[in-house]
Amino acid sequence: MGDLVLVTEAEYRKAEAVFRGASGAVFEAAPAEEAALAQRVSARGARVVVVGVAPYVGPLYESLGAQGGGLIARFGVGHDNVSKPLAQRHGVRVANTPGVLDGSVAEHAMWLMGCMARRISRLEAAFRAGQFAGETGFELCGRTLGILGFGNIGRRVAAMAHFGFGMRVVAGDNRAPAEIEGREGRPLEDILVESGTEEYTTDIEAVFRGADVLSVHLPVTPATLRFINRERLSWMRRGAMVVNTARGAVIDEVALHDALAAGALGGAGLDVFENEPYQPVHPDKDLRRLPNVVLTPHVGSNTVEANRRMGEACVLNAAHFLAGRIDQLSLVG
């Protein structure tokens, strides 16, 4: 029998065929709750754990550290639920699966935009309640899409929006053009043409002010925590819409609630939240009570295709770690 790799239950089920068919190591489903997972690590002597989005704040690192160090492999890209300082303290590496879910998340961002533009959620709910009355929507074609965070997913959304729907795309990021060109080894102009993006700017205020729809693709860092706050939301055009498929904590949910409730914004499509499962940051600011909000439970990357690719990437990360090929891991911070 090969080395044992524990995979949290939900993630195991998403890519069960991949995990069951892996060679060299045995992949086994395990509880996601930290105390139970840490206990399973200790009892089974596991050195690699594949996890989802549940937060890990202590026991898991200690249990892996007691095995002489280990690997926490994120089934996905975002890794704010894993404490890098604690991992480092206990000799635990942290890896993720970059690139494999870009298309799925980008498509979900487009579905949220379309759902808001054509009032799909409200119309469908009214239809089921026995009503057969229309509501006027609007076309995405010709509208300006602001992309906040011009990484791989942001670029995929830009391309879908421009080439598929005829939207004008403006992208904003804090990276200077020279930094992007140096990292990618090609002119920024080529990236813009490829993604259907008309303009790239580091003037974030201009992106907020010019967007009919703002699509958020920022990671959570100290600099981006609640980055989309009351002031920045006030820059947006009246009736503009916000889509977030990145991380919930980049938006001040109270400020967003107030802007939506006051009619300053036309709508929001949200797949991610500061508290997951969702609980309002303030009990009187519950986004679920607003009619101009479309909400999905963090499913942007949850497609058959993306789950398979994430499973394959986790298997590869586990194999590299167990073979000592640390330089080949998709390591994060």
Rosetta silent file (secondary structure, phi, psi, omega in degrees, C-alpha in Angstrom):
SEQUENCE: MGDLVLVTEAEYRKAEAVFRGASGAVFEAAPAEEAALAQRVSARGARVVVVGVAPYVGPLYESLGAQGGGLIARFGVGHDNVSKPLAQRHGVRVANTPGVLDGSVAEHAMWLMGCMARRISRLEAAFRAGQFAGETGFELCGRTLGILGFGNIGRRVAAMAHFGFGMRVVAGDNRAPAEIEGREGRPLEDILVESGTEEYTTDIEAVFRGADVLSVHLPVTPATLRFINRERLSWMRRGAMVVNTARGAVIDEVALHDALAAGALGGAGLDVFENEPYQPVHPDKDLRRLPNVVLTPHVGSNTVEANRRMGEACVLNAAHFLAGRIDQLSLVG
SCORE:     score description
SCORE:     0.000 S_00000001
   1 L     0.000  139.575 -179.333    0.000    0.000    0.000 S_00000001
   2 L   -82.386 -173.567  177.689    1.267    3.486   -0.851 S_00000001
   3 E   -61.648  151.081  179.279    1.316    6.621    1.239 S_00000001
   4 E   -94.967  132.767  174.392   -2.019    7.792    2.617 S_00000001
   5 E  -120.847  125.308  177.899   -3.488   11.122    1.537 S_00000001
   6 E   -92.803  135.781 -178.983   -6.556   12.430    3.352 S_00000001
   7 E  -125.800  125.710  179.829   -9.109   14.406    1.342 S_00000001
   8 E   -58.618  145.502 -165.486  -11.909   16.338    3.006 S_00000001
   9 H   -51.256  -52.316 -176.079  -15.261   14.711    2.275 S_00000001
  10 H   -61.377  -39.993 -179.291  -16.855   17.264   -0.065 S_00000001
  11 H   -70.564  -36.984  178.000  -13.708   17.593   -2.164 S_00000001
  12 H   -60.723  -44.313 -178.355  -13.273   13.825   -2.323 S_00000001
  13 H   -66.738  -31.858 -179.038  -16.803   13.429   -3.710 S_00000001
  14 H   -66.990  -30.370 -177.618  -16.248   16.139   -6.315 S_00000001
  15 L  -133.463   40.830 -173.722  -13.325   14.245   -7.876 S_00000001
  16 H   -58.862  -41.986 -178.954  -13.838   10.734   -6.525 S_00000001
  17 H   -61.372  -38.399  178.479  -12.992    8.999   -9.791 S_00000001
  18 H   -65.690  -46.958 -177.789   -9.682   10.864   -9.968 S_00000001
  19 H   -67.544  -39.237 -179.789   -8.749   10.066   -6.373 S_00000001
  20 H   -69.345  -29.007 -177.686   -9.801    6.420   -6.621 S_00000001
  21 H   -91.466   -0.219 -177.904   -7.828    5.989   -9.825 S_00000001
  22 L   -68.935  144.934  178.158   -4.608    7.597   -8.565 S_00000001
  23 L  -107.992  153.258  175.344   -1.519    5.431   -8.453 S_00000001
  24 L    92.558  -31.625  178.508    1.297    5.493   -5.912 S_00000001
  25 E  -137.833  156.964  178.120   -0.756    6.829   -3.011 S_00000001
  26 E  -103.744  123.240 -179.524   -4.082    5.960   -1.422 S_00000001
  27 E  -101.942  126.384 -173.268   -6.584    8.829   -1.267 S_00000001
  28 E  -130.189  137.354  178.356   -9.175    8.541    1.503 S_00000001
  29 E   -68.501  145.010 -177.774  -12.135   10.730    2.433 S_00000001
  30 E  -146.307  159.768  178.497  -11.890   12.492    5.794 S_00000001
  31 L   -66.622  148.082  179.044  -13.937   15.007    7.818 S_00000001
  32 L   -84.141  -26.054 -178.343  -13.416   18.695    7.021 S_00000001
  33 L   -61.536  133.349 -165.730  -13.897   19.902   10.614 S_00000001
  34 H   -61.390  -46.469 -177.332  -10.440   20.721   11.923 S_00000001
  35 H   -61.435  -44.060  179.623  -10.365   18.807   15.198 S_00000001
  36 H   -67.199  -39.159  179.207  -11.671   15.627   13.567 S_00000001
  37 H   -66.269  -43.296  178.680   -9.345   16.018   10.579 S_00000001
  38 H   -61.758  -40.240  178.308   -6.324   16.590   12.834 S_00000001
  39 H   -63.468  -41.044  178.455   -7.228   13.504   14.827 S_00000001
  40 H   -64.869  -39.680  177.151   -7.470   11.447   11.617 S_00000001
  41 H   -58.033  -47.626 -178.062   -4.055   12.736   10.507 S_00000001
  42 H   -66.191  -42.931 -176.543   -2.516   11.628   13.797 S_00000001
  43 H   -68.109  -34.589 -175.334   -4.299    8.269   13.865 S_00000001
  44 H  -101.375   -4.342  179.573   -3.406    7.365   10.268 S_00000001
  45 L    67.204   30.141 -177.655    0.036    8.964   10.091 S_00000001
  46 L   -76.270  143.801  178.227   -0.915   11.004    7.033 S_00000001
  47 L  -112.233   -9.755  179.838    1.495   13.629    5.749 S_00000001
  48 E  -128.878  132.817  177.617   -0.679   15.100    3.000 S_00000001
  49 E  -129.671  130.136  174.875   -4.165   16.576    3.380 S_00000001
  50 E  -101.161  125.111 -173.811   -6.337   17.919    0.555 S_00000001
  51 E  -127.672  161.558  175.693   -8.773   20.554    1.839 S_00000001
  52 L   -96.712 -131.940 -173.179  -11.577   22.815    0.633 S_00000001
  53 L  -101.304   -1.228  179.062  -12.537   26.259    1.884 S_00000001
  54 L   -61.665  144.020 -179.239  -13.142   25.494    5.577 S_00000001
  55 L   -76.273  142.551  177.645  -10.865   27.557    7.867 S_00000001
  56 E  -125.363  120.846 -167.955   -7.939   25.860    9.630 S_00000001
  57 L  -124.071    0.336 -179.279   -6.554   27.704   12.626 S_00000001
  58 L  -177.709  -71.594 -171.671   -4.406   25.362   14.738 S_00000001
  59 H   -58.254  -35.264 -177.636   -4.764   21.586   15.331 S_00000001
  60 H   -62.503  -41.144 -179.562   -4.258   20.536   11.706 S_00000001
  61 H   -67.316  -39.656  179.528   -0.804   22.154   11.539 S_00000001
  62 H   -64.008  -42.812 -178.753    0.198   20.614   14.853 S_00000001
  63 H   -68.167  -39.416  176.575   -0.847   17.128   13.769 S_00000001
  64 H   -68.848  -39.338  177.911    0.998   17.389   10.443 S_00000001
  65 H   -60.307  -35.194  179.630    4.022   18.861   12.197 S_00000001
  66 L   -68.075  -17.031  176.068    4.099   15.858   14.498 S_00000001
  67 L   -86.996    5.586 -176.918    4.541   13.676   11.392 S_00000001
  68 L    92.274   17.730 -177.322    7.769   15.538   10.645 S_00000001
  69 L   106.249  161.479 -177.746    6.085   18.098    8.410 S_00000001
  70 E  -164.969 -165.013 -178.501    3.489   17.740    5.710 S_00000001
  71 E  -134.102  128.903  166.507    1.498   19.270    2.890 S_00000001
  72 E  -103.166  114.539 -178.332   -1.863   20.993    2.871 S_00000001
  73 E  -105.216  114.376  178.338   -3.061   20.908   -0.732 S_00000001
  74 E   -73.987  130.696  172.631   -5.939   23.265   -1.495 S_00000001
  75 L   -83.925   77.974 -173.616   -8.601   21.858   -3.780 S_00000001
  76 L   144.625 -168.548 -175.145   -8.841   25.197   -5.539 S_00000001
  77 L  -104.987  -51.933 -178.791   -6.931   28.442   -5.857 S_00000001
  78 L   -60.856  141.294 -176.132   -7.851   30.703   -2.933 S_00000001
  79 L  -137.031   23.999  179.388   -5.928   29.888    0.223 S_00000001
  80 L   -71.289  -11.453  176.806   -6.979   32.503    2.754 S_00000001
  81 L   -83.188   -5.825 -179.833   -8.507   29.706    4.866 S_00000001
  82 E  -111.897  128.265 -179.202   -5.027   28.265    5.470 S_00000001
  83 L   -82.414  108.683  178.871   -2.655   30.032    7.863 S_00000001
  84 H   -67.073  -38.238  176.255    0.712   30.323    6.166 S_00000001
  85 H   -61.295  -42.130  178.145    2.485   31.485    9.379 S_00000001
  86 H   -66.431  -40.172  178.438    1.181   28.451   11.287 S_00000001
  87 H   -60.389  -46.360 -179.964    2.099   26.171    8.408 S_00000001
  88 H   -62.313  -40.601 -178.563    5.642   27.536    8.339 S_00000001
  89 H   -61.322  -33.484 -176.120    5.964   27.207   12.110 S_00000001
  90 L  -103.528   12.307  177.075    5.098   23.504   11.951 S_00000001
  91 L    71.035   32.573 -177.609    7.055   22.662    8.799 S_00000001
  92 E  -107.602  128.874  174.794    3.955   22.334    6.628 S_00000001
  93 E   -85.558  154.403  178.023    3.935   23.275    2.952 S_00000001
  94 E  -128.245  126.977 -179.700    0.841   24.787    1.326 S_00000001
  95 E  -128.349  160.927  175.672   -0.036   24.242   -2.335 S_00000001
  96 L  -136.996 -167.552 -175.616   -2.998   25.074   -4.563 S_00000001
  97 L  -126.169   69.363 -175.713   -4.271   24.350   -8.074 S_00000001
  98 L   -66.224  144.805  172.028   -3.758   27.491  -10.182 S_00000001
  99 L    88.025  -19.564 -170.908   -5.198   27.733  -13.666 S_00000001
 100 L   -86.386  -13.306 -178.013   -7.533   24.749  -13.562 S_00000001
 101 L  -117.121    7.580 -175.353  -10.732   26.549  -12.585 S_00000001
 102 H   -55.482  -48.241 -177.014  -10.367   29.801  -14.524 S_00000001
 103 H   -63.925  -41.551 -178.701  -12.942   28.944  -17.173 S_00000001
 104 H   -65.369  -44.382  179.886  -15.573   27.725  -14.729 S_00000001
 105 H   -67.025  -41.522  179.459  -15.331   30.796  -12.502 S_00000001
 106 H   -61.860  -43.029  177.410  -15.304   33.138  -15.489 S_00000001
 107 H   -61.210  -41.015 -178.856  -18.431   31.512  -16.904 S_00000001
 108 H   -63.807  -38.304  176.063  -20.163   31.829  -13.538 S_00000001
 109 H   -59.483  -41.212  178.981  -19.359   35.534  -13.449 S_00000001
 110 H   -66.775  -39.026  179.039  -21.035   35.888  -16.838 S_00000001
 111 H   -63.585  -38.467  178.020  -24.109   33.932  -15.696 S_00000001
 112 H   -64.659  -41.932  176.918  -24.456   36.267  -12.702 S_00000001
 113 H   -59.440  -49.009 -178.335  -24.235   39.289  -15.000 S_00000001
 114 H   -63.665  -37.640  179.410  -26.852   37.862  -17.331 S_00000001
 115 H   -62.701  -40.181  177.783  -29.122   36.894  -14.462 S_00000001
 116 H   -71.768  -43.985 -175.748  -29.087   40.472  -13.206 S_00000001
 117 H   -61.248  -37.035 -177.094  -29.409   42.070  -16.645 S_00000001
 118 L  -108.531   13.599  173.383  -32.518   40.048  -17.540 S_00000001
 119 L    56.877   35.735 -172.118  -33.950   39.762  -13.973 S_00000001
 120 H   -59.242  -47.392 -176.464  -33.889   35.957  -14.239 S_00000001
 121 H   -61.578  -46.415 -178.314  -34.065   35.175  -10.513 S_00000001
 122 H   -66.065  -42.673 -179.108  -36.988   37.517   -9.831 S_00000001
 123 H   -65.897  -40.963 -178.364  -38.912   36.442  -12.914 S_00000001
 124 H   -67.108  -41.260  178.256  -38.413   32.761  -12.221 S_00000001
 125 H   -64.283  -42.001  178.815  -39.508   33.116   -8.574 S_00000001
 126 H   -65.731  -39.132  178.663  -42.609   35.079   -9.609 S_00000001
 127 H   -59.601  -46.630 -179.994  -43.421   32.511  -12.298 S_00000001
 128 H   -64.973  -26.513  179.056  -43.295   29.694   -9.726 S_00000001
 129 L   -83.934    4.227  175.342  -45.559   31.759   -7.462 S_00000001
 130 L   100.020    2.884  179.515  -48.220   31.808  -10.178 S_00000001
 131 L   -92.961  151.564  175.680  -47.470   35.129  -11.833 S_00000001
 132 L  -136.431   64.397 -176.825  -46.908   35.592  -15.554 S_00000001
 133 L  -125.312  137.594 -178.201  -45.746   39.192  -15.730 S_00000001
 134 L   -83.293  170.266  175.040  -42.663   40.508  -17.442 S_00000001
 135 L  -146.536  132.952 -174.225  -39.988   42.873  -16.223 S_00000001
 136 L   -74.958  128.387  175.986  -37.781   44.950  -18.497 S_00000001
 137 L  -107.697 -159.030  176.603  -34.102   44.075  -18.515 S_00000001
 138 L  -145.044  158.989  178.643  -31.178   45.379  -20.517 S_00000001
 139 L   -84.607  144.498  173.741  -28.622   44.082  -22.999 S_00000001
 140 L   -76.056  -30.003 -177.732  -24.995   43.590  -22.027 S_00000001
 141 L   -56.544  128.848  179.089  -23.882   44.476  -25.545 S_00000001
 142 L    88.087  -12.237  177.926  -22.390   47.960  -25.621 S_00000001
 143 L   -79.409  159.101  179.109  -22.154   48.252  -21.850 S_00000001
 144 E   -96.522  123.666  176.021  -18.840   48.894  -20.106 S_00000001
 145 E  -101.312  122.131  173.074  -17.461   46.058  -17.994 S_00000001
 146 E   -95.603  124.909  177.276  -14.887   46.990  -15.381 S_00000001
 147 E  -101.176  119.843  179.764  -12.540   44.157  -14.457 S_00000001
 148 E  -106.297  100.781 -174.108  -11.020   44.621  -11.007 S_00000001
 149 L   106.499   99.187 -170.241   -7.984   42.338  -10.835 S_00000001
 150 L  -100.646   52.000  172.901   -6.468   41.493  -14.217 S_00000001
 151 L   -89.148 -160.201 -174.554   -5.221   37.976  -13.560 S_00000001
 152 H   -62.073  -43.667 -178.063   -6.132   34.836  -15.478 S_00000001
 153 H   -69.558  -42.867  177.529   -9.792   34.729  -14.415 S_00000001
 154 H   -56.800  -39.706  179.991  -10.286   38.446  -14.990 S_00000001
 155 H   -69.349  -36.934  177.810   -8.894   38.055  -18.488 S_00000001
 156 H   -64.713  -41.703  177.428  -11.164   35.098  -19.223 S_00000001
 157 H   -62.461  -43.532  179.423  -14.189   37.139  -18.134 S_00000001
 158 H   -57.203  -46.222 -178.173  -13.003   40.030  -20.297 S_00000001
 159 H   -65.053  -43.245  178.972  -12.725   37.796  -23.358 S_00000001
 160 H   -62.612  -43.449 -176.846  -16.144   36.205  -22.811 S_00000001
 161 H   -67.300  -42.176 -176.865  -17.766   39.589  -22.248 S_00000001
 162 H   -77.293  -55.589 -174.021  -16.166   41.305  -25.238 S_00000001
 163 H   -75.945  -28.717 -178.762  -16.044   38.584  -27.886 S_00000001
 164 H   -90.806  -34.858 -173.472  -19.233   36.848  -26.767 S_00000001
 165 H  -119.883   -3.544  177.662  -21.469   39.735  -25.706 S_00000001
 166 L    74.026   27.189  178.746  -19.960   42.803  -27.343 S_00000001
 167 L   -83.874  151.226  172.138  -19.125   44.581  -24.095 S_00000001
 168 E   -87.728  127.947 -172.917  -16.495   47.281  -23.825 S_00000001
 169 E  -115.670  129.472  172.939  -13.914   46.136  -21.259 S_00000001
 170 E  -122.731  129.296 -177.072  -11.684   48.271  -19.037 S_00000001
 171 E  -112.885  140.473  177.333   -9.370   46.480  -16.609 S_00000001
 172 E  -127.428  140.892  178.633   -7.833   47.814  -13.415 S_00000001
 173 L  -157.029  165.521 -179.788   -5.052   46.415  -11.258 S_00000001
 174 L   -90.650   -0.111 -178.571   -2.308   47.772   -9.018 S_00000001
 175 L   -87.561  130.665  176.725    0.474   46.290  -11.143 S_00000001
 176 L   -65.515  148.732  178.503    2.329   48.633  -13.459 S_00000001
 177 H   -52.026  -38.747 -179.285    2.292   47.583  -17.126 S_00000001
 178 H   -63.564  -34.384  178.861    6.052   47.006  -17.007 S_00000001
 179 H   -66.820  -42.653  178.718    5.604   44.550  -14.131 S_00000001
 180 H   -63.877  -44.475 -178.755    3.019   42.542  -16.067 S_00000001
 181 H   -65.064  -38.967  179.540    5.194   42.518  -19.184 S_00000001
 182 H   -66.421  -38.328 -178.521    8.267   41.470  -17.207 S_00000001
 183 H   -72.751  -36.490 -173.679    6.460   38.609  -15.514 S_00000001
 184 H  -100.089  -11.081  175.335    4.790   37.309  -18.666 S_00000001
 185 L    69.296   29.630  177.229    7.508   38.070  -21.180 S_00000001
 186 L  -155.322  159.448 -177.729    5.251   39.744  -23.737 S_00000001
 187 L   -64.906  144.793  176.321    3.818   43.194  -24.399 S_00000001
 188 H   -59.345  -35.171 -179.546    0.754   44.239  -22.435 S_00000001
 189 H   -57.354  -37.431  178.311   -0.844   45.229  -25.727 S_00000001
 190 H   -64.852  -39.665  179.326   -0.829   41.564  -26.811 S_00000001
 191 H   -65.478  -41.398 -179.902   -2.615   40.575  -23.584 S_00000001
 192 H   -64.290  -44.700  179.617   -5.212   43.290  -24.076 S_00000001
 193 H   -62.851  -44.555 -178.262   -5.915   42.258  -27.669 S_00000001
 194 H   -61.536  -36.973 -176.406   -6.120   38.583  -26.708 S_00000001
 195 H   -95.776    2.761  179.611   -8.598   39.276  -23.908 S_00000001
 196 L    68.890   27.168 -177.591  -10.687   41.834  -25.766 S_00000001
 197 L   -96.486  125.261 -176.736   -9.745   44.535  -23.261 S_00000001
 198 L   -76.374  -35.122 -173.143   -9.823   48.094  -24.568 S_00000001
 199 E  -147.934  142.458  172.221   -7.895   49.697  -21.735 S_00000001
 200 E  -120.484  136.011 -178.366   -5.708   48.742  -18.755 S_00000001
 201 E  -146.393  152.462  170.775   -5.177   51.195  -15.916 S_00000001
 202 L   -97.267    2.395  176.025   -3.814   51.440  -12.395 S_00000001
 203 L   -85.746   87.243 -174.435   -6.325   54.234  -11.758 S_00000001
 204 H   -62.892  -34.757  179.726   -8.835   52.118   -9.858 S_00000001
 205 H   -59.548  -37.900  179.607  -11.195   55.042   -9.313 S_00000001
 206 H   -64.032  -35.211  178.907  -11.594   55.391  -13.067 S_00000001
 207 H   -66.556  -45.099  178.113  -12.649   51.734  -13.324 S_00000001
 208 H   -60.066  -46.683 -174.352  -15.313   52.193  -10.639 S_00000001
 209 H   -69.828  -29.226 -174.401  -16.632   55.389  -12.186 S_00000001
 210 H   -93.536   -9.634 -171.417  -16.769   54.075  -15.736 S_00000001
 211 L   -86.259  135.496  165.057  -18.290   50.629  -15.224 S_00000001
 212 L   -81.852  -34.980  174.449  -21.874   49.626  -15.895 S_00000001
 213 E  -132.514  130.927  177.438  -20.907   46.254  -14.427 S_00000001
 214 E  -109.867  120.360  178.923  -17.909   45.717  -12.133 S_00000001
 215 E  -107.783  123.060 -170.231  -16.542   42.160  -11.979 S_00000001
 216 E   -97.937  128.494 -179.104  -14.271   41.500   -9.008 S_00000001
 217 L  -139.242   48.818 -178.547  -11.255   39.193   -9.277 S_00000001
 218 L  -102.263  142.223  169.912   -9.052   40.197   -6.339 S_00000001
 219 L   -76.834  164.007  174.726   -7.345   37.875   -3.852 S_00000001
 220 L   -88.713  118.516  175.116   -7.747   38.558   -0.140 S_00000001
 221 L  -137.668  169.401  175.086   -4.675   40.322    1.239 S_00000001
 222 L   -54.847  -31.325 -178.316   -4.261   42.974    3.939 S_00000001
 223 L   -78.181  -22.470 -176.570   -4.390   45.544    1.122 S_00000001
 224 L  -106.960   -1.436  179.745   -7.628   44.201   -0.405 S_00000001
 225 L   -60.192  120.079 -176.394   -9.610   43.422    2.755 S_00000001
 226 L    50.675   37.975 -179.949  -12.969   45.234    2.280 S_00000001
 227 L   -60.136  -38.243  179.115  -11.334   47.101   -0.590 S_00000001
 228 E   -87.047   88.782 -171.892  -14.740   47.683   -2.144 S_00000001
 229 L  -109.024 -172.013 -176.080  -15.964   49.971    0.610 S_00000001
 230 H   -59.939  -43.599 -179.120  -18.531   52.724    1.022 S_00000001
 231 H   -63.245  -48.742 -176.310  -16.356   55.381   -0.617 S_00000001
 232 H   -67.966  -35.653  175.617  -15.447   53.316   -3.649 S_00000001
 233 H   -63.480  -31.651  179.503  -19.036   52.149   -4.139 S_00000001
 234 H   -68.169  -17.554  177.805  -20.068   55.820   -4.132 S_00000001
 235 L   -74.034  -19.349 -171.283  -17.872   56.315   -7.206 S_00000001
 236 L   -77.259  152.751  177.323  -20.054   53.994   -9.273 S_00000001
 237 L   -62.149  145.585  175.441  -22.747   55.125  -11.657 S_00000001
 238 L   -62.445  129.608 -178.558  -26.281   55.016  -10.333 S_00000001
 239 L    91.158   -5.866  178.098  -27.789   51.710  -11.422 S_00000001
 240 L   -67.753  163.970 -175.099  -24.410   50.011  -11.975 S_00000001
 241 E  -126.053  152.385 -179.498  -23.953   46.413  -10.884 S_00000001
 242 E  -120.871  133.758  174.493  -21.293   44.474   -8.976 S_00000001
 243 E  -120.684  130.925  177.847  -20.323   40.826   -9.524 S_00000001
 244 E  -129.883  112.707  174.307  -18.037   39.021   -7.083 S_00000001
 245 L  -119.455   16.771 -175.815  -16.719   35.519   -7.759 S_00000001
 246 L   -95.277  -91.398  176.486  -13.374   36.087   -6.000 S_00000001
 247 L  -140.298  140.064 -175.027  -13.477   36.250   -2.184 S_00000001
 248 H   -62.609  -34.370 -173.313  -16.199   37.715   -0.017 S_00000001
 249 H   -70.115   -6.859  177.526  -13.895   39.645    2.267 S_00000001
 250 H   -80.145   -8.344  178.300  -12.836   42.035   -0.504 S_00000001
 251 E  -115.009  135.079  169.994  -16.277   43.687   -0.242 S_00000001
 252 L   -76.994  102.796 -172.051  -17.649   45.594    2.720 S_00000001
 253 H   -68.096  -29.924  176.607  -21.001   43.801    2.781 S_00000001
 254 H   -66.864  -45.764  178.680  -22.684   46.416    4.987 S_00000001
 255 H   -63.525  -39.467  178.427  -21.705   49.204    2.580 S_00000001
 256 H   -64.752  -44.582  178.070  -22.851   47.088   -0.370 S_00000001
 257 H   -55.726  -47.495 -176.361  -26.179   46.367    1.329 S_00000001
 258 H   -64.706  -39.970  179.405  -26.775   50.057    1.966 S_00000001
 259 H   -65.549  -38.634  178.861  -25.932   51.060   -1.618 S_00000001
 260 H   -70.646  -43.697 -178.331  -28.287   48.410   -2.987 S_00000001
 261 H   -64.893  -32.216 -179.235  -31.087   49.203   -0.543 S_00000001
 262 L   -82.760   -8.342 -178.297  -30.872   52.907   -1.374 S_00000001
 263 L    81.912    7.807  177.547  -31.024   52.253   -5.112 S_00000001
 264 L   -68.267  -33.914  173.927  -27.567   53.747   -5.688 S_00000001
 265 L  -109.380  149.406 -179.015  -26.569   50.440   -7.266 S_00000001
 266 L   -81.570  -25.477 -178.332  -28.775   48.504   -9.628 S_00000001
 267 E   175.679  170.052  175.739  -27.820   45.056   -8.399 S_00000001
 268 E  -144.506  140.249  174.127  -25.188   42.621   -7.217 S_00000001
 269 E  -117.704  113.449 -170.863  -24.370   39.049   -8.183 S_00000001
 270 E  -124.104  128.805  175.591  -22.442   37.339   -5.405 S_00000001
 271 L  -110.517  -10.751 -175.037  -20.951   33.852   -5.217 S_00000001
 272 L  -134.490  151.840 -171.890  -18.650   34.506   -2.244 S_00000001
 273 L  -144.491  155.904  179.874  -19.182   36.006    1.195 S_00000001
 274 L   -61.834  -40.282  175.465  -17.215   37.145    4.216 S_00000001
 275 L  -110.650  123.486  177.224  -18.912   34.431    6.303 S_00000001
 276 L  -130.003  126.867   -2.669  -19.446   31.056    4.665 S_00000001
 277 L   -55.053  153.573 -171.366  -21.988   29.517    5.058 S_00000001
 278 L   -61.861  129.191  165.911  -23.509   32.972    4.684 S_00000001
 279 L  -137.062  134.227 -179.129  -24.398   34.945    7.760 S_00000001
 280 L   -58.362  140.009  175.913  -24.903   38.694    7.514 S_00000001
 281 L   -61.014  -35.461  174.945  -22.004   40.729    8.886 S_00000001
 282 L  -128.360  132.201 -174.132  -24.698   42.831   10.584 S_00000001
 283 L   -59.106  -25.132  179.870  -28.108   41.269   11.376 S_00000001
 284 L   -90.250    2.324 -176.879  -29.987   44.240    9.917 S_00000001
 285 L  -122.080   54.633 -175.623  -27.991   44.128    6.662 S_00000001
 286 L   -84.914  113.798 -178.274  -29.033   40.765    5.269 S_00000001
 287 H   -62.668  -24.335 -178.990  -28.345   40.629    1.533 S_00000001
 288 H   -67.609  -17.817 -178.079  -30.905   37.831    1.149 S_00000001
 289 H   -87.705   -5.897 -176.871  -33.708   40.290    1.850 S_00000001
 290 L   -92.263  134.468 -177.960  -32.880   42.526   -1.103 S_00000001
 291 L   -76.232  -15.988 -175.901  -34.728   41.957   -4.392 S_00000001
 292 L  -103.384   30.821  179.298  -31.867   43.231   -6.554 S_00000001
 293 E  -126.564  134.689  172.967  -29.283   40.658   -5.449 S_00000001
 294 E  -108.734  125.562 -173.851  -28.480   37.278   -7.020 S_00000001
 295 E  -123.576  132.519  172.703  -26.808   34.901   -4.569 S_00000001
 296 L  -131.302  149.643 -170.201  -25.101   31.544   -5.137 S_00000001
 297 L   -86.974   64.211  176.385  -23.306   29.460   -2.475 S_00000001
 298 L    53.364   59.251 -177.420  -19.646   29.653   -3.615 S_00000001
 299 L  -117.760   11.676 -175.739  -20.089   27.376   -6.611 S_00000001
 300 L   -54.619  -37.020 -179.059  -18.125   29.293   -9.233 S_00000001
 301 L   -97.591    2.688 -172.443  -15.531   26.548   -9.620 S_00000001
 302 L   -89.543   73.519  172.766  -17.934   23.662   -8.976 S_00000001
 303 L  -121.270  159.051  178.195  -18.255   22.123  -12.417 S_00000001
 304 H   -54.772  -44.320 -175.323  -17.603   18.563  -13.497 S_00000001
 305 H   -69.272  -46.779 -179.396  -14.686   19.699  -15.615 S_00000001
 306 H   -66.017  -39.158  178.329  -13.036   21.979  -13.051 S_00000001
 307 H   -61.457  -40.274  177.397  -13.456   19.396  -10.270 S_00000001
 308 H   -62.936  -46.162 -178.865  -11.694   16.808  -12.382 S_00000001
 309 H   -65.403  -39.423  177.923   -8.837   19.189  -13.143 S_00000001
 310 H   -65.106  -40.303  176.780   -8.527   20.245   -9.484 S_00000001
 311 H   -60.764  -44.587  179.603   -8.457   16.604   -8.418 S_00000001
 312 H   -63.013  -39.810  179.268   -5.726   15.832  -10.931 S_00000001
 313 H   -66.949  -37.724  177.698   -3.700   18.833   -9.762 S_00000001
 314 H   -66.592  -40.794  176.947   -4.041   17.757   -6.112 S_00000001
 315 H   -60.575  -41.877 -179.744   -2.916   14.225   -6.976 S_00000001
 316 H   -66.882  -43.025  177.073    0.102   15.686   -8.770 S_00000001
 317 H   -60.123  -43.408  178.799    0.953   17.982   -5.841 S_00000001
 318 H   -61.986  -42.607 -179.893    0.719   15.037   -3.438 S_00000001
 319 H   -63.348  -43.583  178.655    2.956   12.917   -5.674 S_00000001
 320 H   -61.328  -44.869 -178.009    5.576   15.660   -5.923 S_00000001
 321 H   -64.631  -47.590 -176.585    5.610   16.168   -2.158 S_00000001
 322 H   -66.648  -24.986  178.227    5.804   12.490   -1.268 S_00000001
 323 L   -90.896   -0.519  179.809    8.637   12.019   -3.775 S_00000001
 324 L    80.606   13.876 -179.538   10.544   15.003   -2.368 S_00000001
 325 L   -90.295   64.824 -173.427   10.085   17.109   -5.501 S_00000001
 326 H   -62.666  -33.673 -178.022    9.348   20.254   -3.533 S_00000001
 327 H   -68.220  -12.484 -179.354   10.436   22.539   -6.372 S_00000001
 328 H  -100.487   -0.090  177.699    7.639   21.154   -8.534 S_00000001
 329 L   -73.906  151.797  173.298    4.830   21.914   -6.092 S_00000001
 330 L   -87.920   74.239 -172.589    2.357   24.733   -6.781 S_00000001
 331 E   -77.754  149.911  173.575    3.342   26.433   -3.549 S_00000001
 332 L  -119.597  160.382 -177.549    1.659   29.505   -2.080 S_00000001
 333 L    -6.669    0.000    0.000    3.026   32.151    0.319 S_00000001
